[in-house]
Amino acid sequence: MPEKIKFFIDGKECLAERGQTIYEAAKANGVYIPILCHFEGLKPVGSCRICSVRVNGRWMASCTQPVTEGMMVENQTPEVEEYRKAIIEMLFVEGNHFCPTCEKSGNCELQALAYRYQIMVPRFPYLFPRKDVEAFPTFLLDHNRCVQCRRCVRAIETKDGRKIFAMKNRSGQVRINVDRKLAAKMSEEEAQKAMEICPVGAILKKEVGFKVPIGKRKYDFKPIGSEIEEKSEGVKNE
């Protein structure tokens, strides 16, 4: 059996497999670290920074940083949690999010994080940017809700490996760009996958609005991260 790596999260001794990232190892030890751009099975890029932790006093993205022997990770300290809360608030004010009418409400990871961090009113002024909604044969792309997580860019491609989604422009003008010719050939199953991979309501498959009623959706029953924390509690009670 491969030798385990010993490290610490908020003073708790944890064990990790060699090559695991801080996020992966924390999850395996029943410790929740919030994520938004990361998705299991996709190469992590650390673009949203919500998973940021402090390691030996330095800020690092836990989804990309490998665990090392003796690493001291700060995860749920007031400073780290406030840092994450500020990022979530900025994502709300930089877009046009109106949760009550969004098809993804109850399944939205950004909304769920806002509930977890008890965000009522962001500390930053709303920018109310002018963004459009694009229509394609099988899906809609609402740039008002896009948080530039790039999950669609990394996950959605044709059978021969061509990217359907890509990033366009830079800095404050960056946005998701779609190859219209490839998008026109997307099947309903591929559009459904794109909708599910998106953490917010930016990509919506056509003709499936509110198929699951509000109140019966994923985060209507349990808060985000609870499944990881419950696993940890179960281990403690054994």
Contacts in CASP RR format, 6 or more apart in sequence:
PFRMAT RR
TARGET T0000
AUTHOR 0000-0000-0000
METHOD contacts of the structure
MODEL  1
MPEKIKFFIDGKECLAERGQTIYEAAKANGVYIPILCHFEGLKPVGSCRI
CSVRVNGRWMASCTQPVTEGMMVENQTPEVEEYRKAIIEMLFVEGNHFCP
TCEKSGNCELQALAYRYQIMVPRFPYLFPRKDVEAFPTFLLDHNRCVQCR
RCVRAIETKDGRKIFAMKNRSGQVRINVDRKLAAKMSEEEAQKAMEICPV
GAILKKEVGFKVPIGKRKYDFKPIGSEIEEKSEGVKNE
2 17 0 8 1.000
2 18 0 8 1.000
3 18 0 8 1.000
4 15 0 8 1.000
4 16 0 8 1.000
4 17 0 8 1.000
5 15 0 8 1.000
5 16 0 8 1.000
5 17 0 8 1.000
5 18 0 8 1.000
5 20 0 8 1.000
5 25 0 8 1.000
5 67 0 8 1.000
5 68 0 8 1.000
5 69 0 8 1.000
5 70 0 8 1.000
6 13 0 8 1.000
6 14 0 8 1.000
6 15 0 8 1.000
6 69 0 8 1.000
6 70 0 8 1.000
7 13 0 8 1.000
7 14 0 8 1.000
7 15 0 8 1.000
7 16 0 8 1.000
7 25 0 8 1.000
7 67 0 8 1.000
7 68 0 8 1.000
7 69 0 8 1.000
7 70 0 8 1.000
7 71 0 8 1.000
7 72 0 8 1.000
7 73 0 8 1.000
8 14 0 8 1.000
8 70 0 8 1.000
8 71 0 8 1.000
8 72 0 8 1.000
8 73 0 8 1.000
9 26 0 8 1.000
9 29 0 8 1.000
9 31 0 8 1.000
9 73 0 8 1.000
9 75 0 8 1.000
10 31 0 8 1.000
10 73 0 8 1.000
10 74 0 8 1.000
10 75 0 8 1.000
10 76 0 8 1.000
10 77 0 8 1.000
11 72 0 8 1.000
12 29 0 8 1.000
12 31 0 8 1.000
14 25 0 8 1.000
14 26 0 8 1.000
14 29 0 8 1.000
14 31 0 8 1.000
15 25 0 8 1.000
15 29 0 8 1.000
16 24 0 8 1.000
16 25 0 8 1.000
16 28 0 8 1.000
16 29 0 8 1.000
16 67 0 8 1.000
17 25 0 8 1.000
17 28 0 8 1.000
19 66 0 8 1.000
19 67 0 8 1.000
20 28 0 8 1.000
20 66 0 8 1.000
20 67 0 8 1.000
21 44 0 8 1.000
21 62 0 8 1.000
21 63 0 8 1.000
21 64 0 8 1.000
21 65 0 8 1.000
21 66 0 8 1.000
21 67 0 8 1.000
22 33 0 8 1.000
22 53 0 8 1.000
22 55 0 8 1.000
22 60 0 8 1.000
22 62 0 8 1.000
22 63 0 8 1.000
22 65 0 8 1.000
22 66 0 8 1.000
22 67 0 8 1.000
22 71 0 8 1.000
22 73 0 8 1.000
23 33 0 8 1.000
23 35 0 8 1.000
23 38 0 8 1.000
23 44 0 8 1.000
23 51 0 8 1.000
23 62 0 8 1.000
23 63 0 8 1.000
25 67 0 8 1.000
26 32 0 8 1.000
26 33 0 8 1.000
26 62 0 8 1.000
26 73 0 8 1.000
26 75 0 8 1.000
27 33 0 8 1.000
27 228 0 8 1.000
29 232 0 8 1.000
30 228 0 8 1.000
30 229 0 8 1.000
30 231 0 8 1.000
30 232 0 8 1.000
30 235 0 8 1.000
31 75 0 8 1.000
31 228 0 8 1.000
31 232 0 8 1.000
32 225 0 8 1.000
32 228 0 8 1.000
32 229 0 8 1.000
33 51 0 8 1.000
33 53 0 8 1.000
33 62 0 8 1.000
33 75 0 8 1.000
34 50 0 8 1.000
34 51 0 8 1.000
34 84 0 8 1.000
34 113 0 8 1.000
34 116 0 8 1.000
34 224 0 8 1.000
34 225 0 8 1.000
35 48 0 8 1.000
35 50 0 8 1.000
35 51 0 8 1.000
35 63 0 8 1.000
36 48 0 8 1.000
36 50 0 8 1.000
36 51 0 8 1.000
36 91 0 8 1.000
36 109 0 8 1.000
36 110 0 8 1.000
36 113 0 8 1.000
36 147 0 8 1.000
36 149 0 8 1.000
36 199 0 8 1.000
37 44 0 8 1.000
37 45 0 8 1.000
37 46 0 8 1.000
37 47 0 8 1.000
37 48 0 8 1.000
37 50 0 8 1.000
37 63 0 8 1.000
37 149 0 8 1.000
37 150 0 8 1.000
37 151 0 8 1.000
37 199 0 8 1.000
38 44 0 8 1.000
38 46 0 8 1.000
38 48 0 8 1.000
38 51 0 8 1.000
38 63 0 8 1.000
39 151 0 8 1.000
39 154 0 8 1.000
39 155 0 8 1.000
39 197 0 8 1.000
42 151 0 8 1.000
42 154 0 8 1.000
42 155 0 8 1.000
43 154 0 8 1.000
44 61 0 8 1.000
44 63 0 8 1.000
44 64 0 8 1.000
45 64 0 8 1.000
45 150 0 8 1.000
45 154 0 8 1.000
46 61 0 8 1.000
46 63 0 8 1.000
46 64 0 8 1.000
47 148 0 8 1.000
47 149 0 8 1.000
47 150 0 8 1.000
48 87 0 8 1.000
48 91 0 8 1.000
48 147 0 8 1.000
48 148 0 8 1.000
48 149 0 8 1.000
49 61 0 8 1.000
49 87 0 8 1.000
50 84 0 8 1.000
50 87 0 8 1.000
50 88 0 8 1.000
50 113 0 8 1.000
51 61 0 8 1.000
51 62 0 8 1.000
51 63 0 8 1.000
52 59 0 8 1.000
52 60 0 8 1.000
52 61 0 8 1.000
52 62 0 8 1.000
52 80 0 8 1.000
52 83 0 8 1.000
52 84 0 8 1.000
52 87 0 8 1.000
53 59 0 8 1.000
53 60 0 8 1.000
53 62 0 8 1.000
53 73 0 8 1.000
53 74 0 8 1.000
53 75 0 8 1.000
53 80 0 8 1.000
54 60 0 8 1.000
54 73 0 8 1.000
54 74 0 8 1.000
54 77 0 8 1.000
54 79 0 8 1.000
54 80 0 8 1.000
55 65 0 8 1.000
55 71 0 8 1.000
55 72 0 8 1.000
55 73 0 8 1.000
55 74 0 8 1.000
56 71 0 8 1.000
56 72 0 8 1.000
57 74 0 8 1.000
59 83 0 8 1.000
62 73 0 8 1.000
62 75 0 8 1.000
74 80 0 8 1.000
81 117 0 8 1.000
84 117 0 8 1.000
85 117 0 8 1.000
85 119 0 8 1.000
86 123 0 8 1.000
88 110 0 8 1.000
88 113 0 8 1.000
88 114 0 8 1.000
88 117 0 8 1.000
88 119 0 8 1.000
89 119 0 8 1.000
89 122 0 8 1.000
89 123 0 8 1.000
89 124 0 8 1.000
90 122 0 8 1.000
90 124 0 8 1.000
91 110 0 8 1.000
91 147 0 8 1.000
92 110 0 8 1.000
92 114 0 8 1.000
92 119 0 8 1.000
92 122 0 8 1.000
93 122 0 8 1.000
93 124 0 8 1.000
93 125 0 8 1.000
93 126 0 8 1.000
93 127 0 8 1.000
94 127 0 8 1.000
94 129 0 8 1.000
95 127 0 8 1.000
95 128 0 8 1.000
95 129 0 8 1.000
95 131 0 8 1.000
95 144 0 8 1.000
95 145 0 8 1.000
96 128 0 8 1.000
96 129 0 8 1.000
96 131 0 8 1.000
96 144 0 8 1.000
96 145 0 8 1.000
97 110 0 8 1.000
97 111 0 8 1.000
97 144 0 8 1.000
97 145 0 8 1.000
97 200 0 8 1.000
99 105 0 8 1.000
99 108 0 8 1.000
99 111 0 8 1.000
102 108 0 8 1.000
102 111 0 8 1.000
102 145 0 8 1.000
102 201 0 8 1.000
103 201 0 8 1.000
103 204 0 8 1.000
103 209 0 8 1.000
103 210 0 8 1.000
104 111 0 8 1.000
104 145 0 8 1.000
104 198 0 8 1.000
104 200 0 8 1.000
104 201 0 8 1.000
104 204 0 8 1.000
105 111 0 8 1.000
105 214 0 8 1.000
105 217 0 8 1.000
106 112 0 8 1.000
106 214 0 8 1.000
106 215 0 8 1.000
106 217 0 8 1.000
106 218 0 8 1.000
106 219 0 8 1.000
106 220 0 8 1.000
107 212 0 8 1.000
107 217 0 8 1.000
107 218 0 8 1.000
107 219 0 8 1.000
108 199 0 8 1.000
108 200 0 8 1.000
108 201 0 8 1.000
108 219 0 8 1.000
109 199 0 8 1.000
109 200 0 8 1.000
109 224 0 8 1.000
110 147 0 8 1.000
110 199 0 8 1.000
110 200 0 8 1.000
111 200 0 8 1.000
111 219 0 8 1.000
112 219 0 8 1.000
112 223 0 8 1.000
112 224 0 8 1.000
113 224 0 8 1.000
115 219 0 8 1.000
115 223 0 8 1.000
115 224 0 8 1.000
116 223 0 8 1.000
116 224 0 8 1.000
116 225 0 8 1.000
129 144 0 8 1.000
131 142 0 8 1.000
131 143 0 8 1.000
131 144 0 8 1.000
131 146 0 8 1.000
131 175 0 8 1.000
132 143 0 8 1.000
133 140 0 8 1.000
133 141 0 8 1.000
133 142 0 8 1.000
133 143 0 8 1.000
133 144 0 8 1.000
134 140 0 8 1.000
134 141 0 8 1.000
134 143 0 8 1.000
134 178 0 8 1.000
135 141 0 8 1.000
136 178 0 8 1.000
136 180 0 8 1.000
136 183 0 8 1.000
136 184 0 8 1.000
136 186 0 8 1.000
137 183 0 8 1.000
137 184 0 8 1.000
137 186 0 8 1.000
137 206 0 8 1.000
138 183 0 8 1.000
138 186 0 8 1.000
138 187 0 8 1.000
138 188 0 8 1.000
138 190 0 8 1.000
138 191 0 8 1.000
138 205 0 8 1.000
138 206 0 8 1.000
139 183 0 8 1.000
139 186 0 8 1.000
139 191 0 8 1.000
139 194 0 8 1.000
139 195 0 8 1.000
139 203 0 8 1.000
139 204 0 8 1.000
139 205 0 8 1.000
139 206 0 8 1.000
140 203 0 8 1.000
140 204 0 8 1.000
140 206 0 8 1.000
141 176 0 8 1.000
141 178 0 8 1.000
141 202 0 8 1.000
141 203 0 8 1.000
142 201 0 8 1.000
142 202 0 8 1.000
142 203 0 8 1.000
142 204 0 8 1.000
143 175 0 8 1.000
143 176 0 8 1.000
143 202 0 8 1.000
144 202 0 8 1.000
145 200 0 8 1.000
145 201 0 8 1.000
145 202 0 8 1.000
146 175 0 8 1.000
146 176 0 8 1.000
146 200 0 8 1.000
146 202 0 8 1.000
147 199 0 8 1.000
147 200 0 8 1.000
147 202 0 8 1.000
148 167 0 8 1.000
148 174 0 8 1.000
148 175 0 8 1.000
148 176 0 8 1.000
149 198 0 8 1.000
149 199 0 8 1.000
150 167 0 8 1.000
151 197 0 8 1.000
151 198 0 8 1.000
151 199 0 8 1.000
152 164 0 8 1.000
152 165 0 8 1.000
152 176 0 8 1.000
152 194 0 8 1.000
152 197 0 8 1.000
152 198 0 8 1.000
152 203 0 8 1.000
153 163 0 8 1.000
153 165 0 8 1.000
153 166 0 8 1.000
153 167 0 8 1.000
153 176 0 8 1.000
155 193 0 8 1.000
155 194 0 8 1.000
155 197 0 8 1.000
156 163 0 8 1.000
156 164 0 8 1.000
156 165 0 8 1.000
156 190 0 8 1.000
156 193 0 8 1.000
156 194 0 8 1.000
156 197 0 8 1.000
157 163 0 8 1.000
157 164 0 8 1.000
158 164 0 8 1.000
158 182 0 8 1.000
158 185 0 8 1.000
162 179 0 8 1.000
162 182 0 8 1.000
163 179 0 8 1.000
164 178 0 8 1.000
164 179 0 8 1.000
164 182 0 8 1.000
164 183 0 8 1.000
164 186 0 8 1.000
164 194 0 8 1.000
165 176 0 8 1.000
165 177 0 8 1.000
165 178 0 8 1.000
165 179 0 8 1.000
165 194 0 8 1.000
166 176 0 8 1.000
166 177 0 8 1.000
166 178 0 8 1.000
166 179 0 8 1.000
167 174 0 8 1.000
167 175 0 8 1.000
167 176 0 8 1.000
167 177 0 8 1.000
168 174 0 8 1.000
168 175 0 8 1.000
168 176 0 8 1.000
168 177 0 8 1.000
169 175 0 8 1.000
176 202 0 8 1.000
186 194 0 8 1.000
188 205 0 8 1.000
191 205 0 8 1.000
191 206 0 8 1.000
192 205 0 8 1.000
192 208 0 8 1.000
194 203 0 8 1.000
194 205 0 8 1.000
195 201 0 8 1.000
195 203 0 8 1.000
195 204 0 8 1.000
195 205 0 8 1.000
197 203 0 8 1.000
214 220 0 8 1.000
END
